[in-house]
């Protein structure tokens, strides 16, 4: 070895495992690498492997730290020596490989430690191969034996830090026993942070792949069934047309052949193409395998079993993540999947292209791949819904001048005087002043909206069926057809709770079997959940009620305004400001409810991660659904229903009159409420928050690191390792927030679509941005998540189906009770004299004699219109004041109510039947996919049959050879065979390996 390439290396000492294994020595032990493998004169050998032998059995060469200073080895000469040698960071591709440049880093564990001030300039490097290799520069930790000869010791390390260190040592030792190889690095740009690099060797990958039943491609390839005739020509034309919008990714190209897949087995390795072992298991599969080992490996020094999740929760490790494949930007960046995804997927410039779903799945795993595939299908299905919604809106614009009811309302010659909207301060007003509202209502309240409601109900059913078929295609392509989710490992919190319960019973001297949590143990948590959810729902209702009070009081205050323009814009001003208040409250409560839902789920202590996720989704969806839709439900079904009548109004707190709908109905106000809340949530919460908050967190972390690095100018020279760069990224927090915002949007698109036909269009525009925004976040802003296998989107599918069914019922009630569609039909076929809508407005208005006002409620200025008012009108079906039963509900009211209820029943059952018919007529599994799956099974049976036949033929051949060999032994040396009884048997005893 060249002298310039000698690096000093710390040897393992007393503790058998971990980066802190030399804590019992009073000196710093170093040894050149070229001497570590030479046998010692005393017969003892220094091995660079980390074994679990005690310190007494190891050959330990101690060089005193003061002796190093005596021979003139200082920091400047070390820097000079290192500068002459080859850059080790380039060999390991800056953290993607171990120091040897051969073993790939499959996973990273991160921990915090406290540096001693005396040892800050010291570095160490330990090599750890096969059974747990490690080679990294490390700074000594407190309590690791960095002491001065003169008896000056460092301050005693904190007991809590020692406990964490002992847990890390034991846990990492158990990982080594499981077959993983480790390498430590504490000499990084991030002070006080250490990294454990983990590599899974080939034998471990094979073993775990067999345990996990991973389907891997075999050598056998088969032809995928292709379409023929007219369908083939149509497909070729479609491919040529869509070629410009296809991503330039190899995985996205249509394939004519496919490899037969089979669960990996070490006994059947000959079936698989193992010519390139380095690429047989891709980085996503390797990290999944390592994560499974990390989850089931335990640490028992803390008196109870702890996996990686519990160690992370207790701060023993601060982070655990797989590495990204490399950089995604720069001039000299090597080609990698991350860079390709950034160019062809996570860029706003390719918003018009299809997503490279297969490459997304290859890099992030099936669960994330299914999310983006579902989001892509949902966005595609919004295109026809948007087109139909635009047509319906344009139909309303085209027919607004032909709408007789709005023309009658705008006609000033009718001279219809309306009753005051509030007591005392409000005066009488002309119906023609609400002309603009009436004309705008027709844009959304016309016969075409009924057709659009039916269309959207069928659209929702078609979307669900289309997604099921797409999901089956992906399952076939991704070899998930026979995949069944096995029960996950118990969560760390569950195990801790079970241990606490068992210790309690042991304390009472009770012999117990294996403990588990029962409903009695969880009853306090269930009660807390019930009370908490009821309280949150009540809080939402209280806030909506508060906004109602605001609307009523503000309307009364603005009505006092002396300017006519102020009085004419009261309704618009109150509606707009109230909706903005609702939007702000919804956005704030969404964040609060998300945290509360997680806390309520945690105190339940679900057993597995899957149970935890499903319970969290249910609670979060329930609270956010109530939060987002309660103001809309109020306007759609409650506003204007409990007003009373002039002379007998309903009051809140004996002073505020309940709100009334506009003369054109509440549908226009519902449209305003729905559009502002939907657009506001999408723009502010979904887009600005998703962009702004991660950027702000990243900037804060950058400033903290910059402040730390300012202490050491040498750190700026050194390039960051891959695991250091990824550590500064935001940790992945799951797909629940991503799904949740899309499910709430799906509710806006389907639940109240009768009042806002443009909702699908705005959802489409948002999703085009959302796909690229989420893609950019996953590729550039987040640490690489652990790949999780999944064959469907889980509980979200059931939620979507529930919303689709609920949408039919809600739209039926919106059309029949919120809009004027049913009253118009009743008038047209029962009361119209000439078969037209002339006189409809007058038919819906009742009369009131102003002399019947209660004392103190009449207008202060009755002559504001310039004439004395004797009779005013209000919207209701009641008897006139000259009738015997004045102001009682009239027969017309009951006729309209009966028609409304009949429409709800007919519409609901008809649309439900049509949706179920669509569900039944479209098969869940495409015909070609079912044929391909059957073909795979047949081919696999043929492969095994041929293998068995080959084995039988080989056995028969060997038997014939054995027989001939025995005859030859008997014919040529009979005496030898008799005298040496073992010789004859030896002729037949050769190994047979099938």
Secondary structure, DSSP 8 states (H G I E B T S, - for coil): --GGG--EEE---SSSSSTTTTTT-SS--EEETTTTTSB-TTS-B--SS-----GGGS------HHHHHHTT--HHHHHHHHHHS--HHHHTTTTTB-TTSSSB--EEEEEE--B-STTTT--EE----SSS----EE--BTTSS---TTS-------HHHHHHHHHHHHHHHHHHHTTEEEEEE--SSSTTEEEEEEEE-HHHHHHHHHHTT-EEEEEEEEE-----THHHHHHHHHHHHHGGGS-S-GGGS--SEEEEEEE--GGGGGGB--S-HHHHS-HHHHHHHHHHHHHH----TTSS---HHHHHHTTSSSEEEB--SS-SSSSS----HHHHHHHHTS-GGGTTS---HHHHHHHH-HHHHHHHHHHHHHHHHHHHHHHHHHHHHHHHHHTGGG-HHHHHHH-GGG--EE--SSSSS---EEGGGGHHHHHHHHHHSSHHHHHHHHHHHHHHHHHHHHHHHHHHHHHHHTT-TT---------HHHHHHHHHHHHHHHHTT----S----HHHHHHHHHHHHHHHHHHHHHHHHHHHHHHHHHHHHHHHHHT-SSHHHHHTHHHHHHHHHHHHHHHHHHHHHHHHHHHHHHHHHHHT-SSHHHHHHHHHHHHHHHHHHHHHHHHHIIIIITTTS-EETTEE-EETTTEE-----TT-SHHHHHHHHHHHHHHIIIIIIIIHHHHHHHHHHHHHHHHHHHHHTT-GGGGTS---HHHHHHTSB----SHHHHHHHHHHHHHHHHTTTT-TTHHHHHHHHHHHHHHHHHHIIIIIB-B------SS-THHHHHHHHHHHHHHHHHHHIIIIISSHHHHHHIIIII-SSSSSTTHHHHHEEEEEGGG--TTTS-S-TTTTSS--SEEEEES-B--TTSTTTTSB-HHHHHHHHHHHHHHHHHHHHHHHHHHHHHHHS-SS-HHHHHHHHHHHHHHHHHHHHHHHHHHHHHHHHHHHHHHHHHHHHHH-HHHHHH-HHHHHHHH------
